[in-house]
């Protein structure tokens, strides 16, 4: 019985020490999207002030469709359905896409698994001054199965799904970097 009390006391002492060490840093956390309360624009307001012009790619090309997917996903992530805020920044995008075969069927020499990739460069420009305030690049690689030779629709659909997943990932990466940039403050 006497050996139980020191064990309980040690556990209690460790918990108290952990609480004392954690208490000073507990106030350091601040949610990114929370209102700061000092009257400064919120992160949502700053993201809503970014306009994303259409990509400069030939109409009807595969990159044109992917560019529209990235642009739409970015605009939805930045300001959802809210519109009407005057744009203060312009986000220019440049994308390159690639497709490569990862596994090839030795009997038919046709790919069975392919890798689809998008490399994107972006530039955030302040509209009033024309000053580039942020540049960056990101990439996305997704794999997809290529069904047999007779399933042309499934093959096309799998490729398009891979393009859409890669576009969503690119948009998420850029949105996260923009949010971090605006949260850090300009």
C-alpha positions in Angstrom: 0.0 0.0 0.0 2.8 2.4 0.8 4.4 1.7 -2.7 1.2 2.9 -4.4 1.3 6.4 -3.0 4.8 7.3 -4.3 3.8 6.0 -7.8 0.6 8.1 -7.7 2.6 11.1 -6.5 5.1 10.6 -9.4 2.3 10.5 -12.0 0.7 13.5 -10.5 4.0 15.4 -10.5 4.7 14.5 -14.1 1.2 15.7 -15.2 1.7 18.9 -13.2 5.1 19.5 -14.8 3.7 18.9 -18.3 0.8 21.3 -17.6 3.3 24.0 -16.4 5.5 23.6 -19.5 2.5 23.7 -21.9 0.8 26.7 -20.3 3.1 29.4 -21.6 2.7 28.3 -25.3 -1.0 27.7 -25.1 -1.8 31.3 -26.0 0.5 31.2 -29.1 -1.9 29.4 -31.3 -4.2 31.5 -33.5 -6.4 30.2 -36.2 -5.6 31.5 -39.7 -9.2 32.2 -40.7 -10.3 33.8 -37.4 -11.1 37.5 -37.1 -8.2 39.2 -35.4 -10.5 41.8 -33.7 -8.3 44.8 -34.5 -10.2 46.0 -37.5 -7.7 44.7 -40.0 -9.0 42.7 -43.0 -9.5 39.1 -42.4 -7.7 36.4 -44.4 -10.9 35.7 -46.3 -11.1 39.4 -47.3 -7.5 39.4 -48.5 -8.1 36.2 -50.5 -11.3 37.6 -52.0 -9.2 40.6 -53.3 -7.2 38.3 -55.6 -8.4 37.9 -59.2 -7.4 34.9 -61.3 -7.4 35.8 -65.0 -7.9 32.9 -67.5 -4.7 31.1 -68.5 -3.0 32.2 -71.7 -3.2 28.8 -73.5 -4.8 27.9 -76.9 -8.5 27.2 -76.7 -9.5 23.6 -77.2 -6.1 22.3 -75.9 -5.8 19.9 -73.1 -4.0 22.5 -71.0 -6.9 24.9 -71.6 -9.3 22.5 -69.9 -6.9 21.8 -67.1 -6.3 25.6 -66.7 -10.0 26.1 -66.3 -10.2 23.4 -63.7 -7.3 24.9 -61.7 -8.7 28.4 -62.0 -12.2 27.4 -60.9 -10.9 25.4 -58.0 -8.7 28.3 -56.9 -11.5 30.8 -57.1 -13.8 28.6 -55.1 -11.2 27.9 -52.4 -10.3 31.6 -52.1 -13.7 33.2 -52.0 -16.4 30.5 -52.6 -19.5 32.1 -54.0 -18.7 35.5 -52.6 -18.1 38.1 -55.3 -18.0 41.9 -55.6 -14.8 42.7 -53.7 -12.6 45.0 -55.7 -9.5 43.1 -56.8 -6.2 44.3 -55.3 -4.0 41.5 -56.6 -3.8 39.5 -59.8 -2.6 35.8 -59.8 -1.0 34.8 -63.1 -0.6 31.0 -63.7 1.5 29.1 -66.1 1.1 25.3 -66.3 2.8 22.4 -68.1 1.4 18.9 -68.1 3.1 15.6 -68.7 2.0 12.0 -69.0 4.3 8.9 -68.7 3.8 5.2 -68.6 4.8 3.5 -65.4 3.9 -0.1 -66.1 3.6 -1.5 -69.6 1.9 -4.9 -70.4 4.6 -7.1 -71.9 2.1 -8.9 -74.1 0.4 -5.9 -75.7 3.1 -3.3 -75.1 0.4 -1.0 -73.9 0.6 1.0 -70.6 -1.5 -0.3 -67.7 -0.6 2.4 -65.2 0.3 5.9 -66.2 1.5 8.9 -64.2 0.0 12.3 -64.9 1.7 15.5 -63.8 1.2 19.2 -63.7 3.9 21.7 -63.0 2.6 25.2 -62.2 4.3 28.6 -61.8 2.4 31.4 -60.3 3.0 35.1 -59.8 1.0 37.4 -57.4 1.0 41.0 -58.6 -0.3 44.1 -56.8 -2.7 45.7 -59.3 -2.2 49.3 -58.2 1.6 49.3 -58.5 2.3 46.4 -60.8 4.8 45.1 -58.3 5.2 41.4 -58.1 4.8 40.5 -54.4 5.0 36.8 -54.5 6.2 34.1 -57.0 6.3 30.4 -56.6 5.9 27.0 -58.2 4.2 23.8 -57.3 3.6 20.4 -58.8 1.3 17.4 -58.6 1.8 13.8 -59.7 -1.1 11.4 -59.8 -1.3 7.8 -61.0 -4.1 6.1 -62.7 -4.9 2.7 -64.1 -5.4 2.4 -67.8 -8.0 -0.3 -68.7 -7.6 -2.7 -71.6 -7.5 -1.7 -75.3 -11.3 -2.3 -75.8 -12.4 0.0 -73.1 -11.8 3.4 -74.8 -14.3 5.3 -72.7 -13.0 4.0 -69.4 -9.4 4.9 -70.6 -10.4 8.4 -71.5 -12.4 8.8 -68.2 -9.5 7.6 -66.1 -7.2 10.1 -67.8 -9.6 13.0 -67.2 -10.1 12.0 -63.6 -6.3 12.0 -63.1 -6.2 15.5 -64.6 -9.0 16.7 -62.3 -7.3 15.3 -59.2 -4.0 16.9 -60.2 -5.7 20.3 -60.8 -7.4 20.2 -57.4 -4.1 19.4 -55.8 -2.4 22.3 -57.6 -5.2 24.7 -56.5 -5.0 23.5 -52.9 -1.2 24.0 -52.9 -1.5 27.6 -54.3 -4.3 28.5 -52.0 -2.4 27.3 -49.0 0.7 29.3 -50.0 -1.4 32.4 -50.7 -3.1 32.1 -47.3 0.2 31.7 -45.5 1.6 34.8 -47.4 -1.4 36.9 -46.5 -1.5 35.7 -42.9 2.1 36.5 -42.4 1.2 40.0 -43.5 2.1 42.4 -46.3 
